[in-house]
Amino acid sequence: MKFVVWGNSHLSAFRDAWLALDGDKKVETSFLPTPNVANFSDVVLHSSQAARLTFPDGRTQVVALPPSTESCLVIVGNGNYGHFSTYERPGGLPPLWVYSPRVCHERGVNPHLHPSLAPISSTLFEVIYRDTPLHCLLHRRGFTPAYFEQFLKIFIFVSPTPASSFFRRQLHSFQYLEAACLHQFKQAYGRIFEHQVHGLGLRELTIHYPLASLEAWDGTTSEKYLLDEELQVHANQDYWRQRIEASPLMALRG
Amino acid sequence: MEVNPYTDLPAGAFWKTGVVAEGLESSDTIYKKKFEISLQDSLAVAGSCFSQHVGRRLNKNGYNVLDLEPAPPELPESLHQRFGFSTFSARHGNIYTARQLLQLLQEVLGEHSPCDYIWKKNDKFVDALRPSVEPDGLDSPEEVMEHRRYHLARVREVFERLDVFFFTFGLTEMWEHRESGTVYPTAPGTMAGAFDPRIFVFRNATHAEVLQDFNHFQSLLLRLRGGRPYKLLLTVSPVPLTATASGQHVLVANAYSKATLRSVAGQLCMDHEHIDYFPSHEIVFHPKLHSRAFAENLRSVRDEMVEVVMAYFFAEHDLHGTQAIQNCDAHAEDLQPLSSPAEEVDQRTGVEMACDEMILESFAPPL
């Protein structure tokens, strides 16, 4: 099996993990950093056999692409559950609290301790977020369902959940995590994401989410799996290794 | 001619000159303000569905209208109304009666706990005290309680922060929980819930009850604010009742309701220096309009007419020194009879109006 792997800033650590898993054998894989694919339209719309990458420092690189009819498509992050597109919205969306008494109870959270959080109903949440999954998966970059359908199988690895420090900083809130909002947010957004993405009718589609074992109690990625960076949204190679190993991709790698 | 008390009165004091002869737009005496409102004043808006027009236009004209439960930034403006945002100063939906207003403040102060206020709507749950703010309802009773808890905190903030409260009286008719006295903005079984006459009872408030409720509200408001004074602008919604459960013809029931509310508003205005009355009801029912102020359903006030009504307000409360009734885009006397079906839509803003009681129309017998 051959693999075509598209990704954004998460691709680098994923690639390191993927290659490290190769061992003695060489799995034929083409890595495509989405923002750097200069001939994006040729690749996605016109089945180009090669991707031309350009980098900010002027370097260029040509990546040969295997026939899609013999390959798996893998999407890594690429804005799906991205920190900017999903958790932190342009326009400063306030913390969204999809209230679930059960989750609060299970986590020993007293919602009355957090009076400033505006509760959001599932209907309102859906109205706000219903266009987000397909915008991130397709429209933002210019992917099409037809392009995805050319491949034998499709795997979407959604982005790692950002770190707790990210939420505390970007959402100006200490309450968001303590009130178990993130778990509820992920559940609510997950329902919309699944509905919208599966609604495309793509064959052989697998969506792979962050493993609970890689996350802290509050639903953020555990610190030991994060890259040492200011933004605190990118995971390290160990993180991606565990996600790859837990996914059906391992069996396909042979 | 002998001098008598009517000798030197202005044209507006006489029906012949003030109503028959004077054009609606040229009359500048229908409303004379009692006090100033400044740009710095924080306005809170509440009341029946007509007050949605008021709030929107106050905002548009640069008034500092409080909005303490704002819509999430990414919710399209066209959907704000549907979820009860950007309509009033908090997300309380329409407050039709003085009792409902009093009850809300009592609840804020912890002096009243509403009973039987979580009603089922299909497999969802609705806050019966503001049933229109979540059109599909919420997922659990606990969620309704949690949303209400947050809402009450915001309402408290509105009452604490306001300098001017613009309240529109809408109805005297209401549905009450027999045992607890909790009143609801809509009848059980219409938007949600189920009607059981052993649990719910119809009430039609008298002048004395409305006055008592409103004065009680005022005393609680002053207490909440630690005695800090405020100003009150009252008006009576010109929108007639959609339906009545009083047993009377709706025309008669409507006259009772509006007359009672108008009388209470008038008395409050006479009794209190800090209360002013704005005559939106009178302007809309001006005889020269021959009901053209209304849409084809003879109930919804046409958007052009709302412009005229508010022009009277802005002519008196002229923040920018540019307002005059004559400058109003719409002219009441130019209103033509409608030929298109009436819609509950603010034509100028394209915003749908949320009138909970409109749902009662669907229970009317077929024509």
Interface residues (C-beta under 8 A of the other chain):
Chain A: R89 G91 G92 L93 P94 L96 Y99 S100 P101 P111 H112 P115 L117 A118 P119 I120 S121 S122 T123 L124 V127 I128
Chain B: E69 P72 P73 E74 L75 L79 F83 E134 P135 D136 G137 L138 D139 S140 E142 E143 E146 H147 R149 Y150 A153
